[in-house]
Amino acid sequence: MLKRFRADIIYSDPDPLNDLVEEARRRIGSSVVINEGFSNEERSFFSVEDCGHDETPPVPCVETERWEAGNGQVI
């Protein structure tokens, strides 16, 4: 049985975010891809976004960094 971790955490202070991102970068290499190469492929990933939901008017989040299992950093 596999285990999956999901989170969506928003910070106003970059320090805790930077700690999480550094740890995720270290660990993404040991994550797995399920059904690789098939239409139902599920690739482990994490992403970092600039969130503009607190702006006036609100603006969408912009992905600034994305890491994937087997591919490394893709954005």
NORMONOR-V829133 format. One record per pair of residues at least 24 apart in sequence whose ideal C-beta (glycine too) atoms are under 10 Angstrom apart, sorted by sequence separation. I is the first residue (numbers start at 1). GAP is how many residues later the second one is. If there is no record, write none. Layout:
BEGIN
((I,GAP) (I,GAP))
END
This chain:
BEGIN
((24,24) (44,24) (45,24) (21,25) (43,25) (44,25) (5,26) (20,26) (21,26) (43,26) (44,26) (45,26) (4,27) (21,27) (42,27) (43,27) (47,27) (48,27) (20,28) (43,28) (47,28) (2,29) (45,29) (2,30) (4,30) (18,30) (17,31) (43,31) (2,32) (36,33) (36,34) (33,35) (34,35) (31,36) (33,36) (31,37) (32,37) (33,37) (4,38) (29,38) (31,38) (32,38) (33,38) (5,39) (7,39) (10,39) (12,39) (28,39) (30,39) (31,39) (2,40) (4,40) (6,40) (11,40) (25,40) (27,40) (28,40) (29,40) (5,41) (8,41) (10,41) (24,41) (28,41) (29,41) (2,42) (12,42) (25,42) (28,42) (10,43) (24,43) (28,43) (29,43) (10,44) (21,44) (28,44) (28,45) (21,46) (25,47) (25,48) (10,51))
END
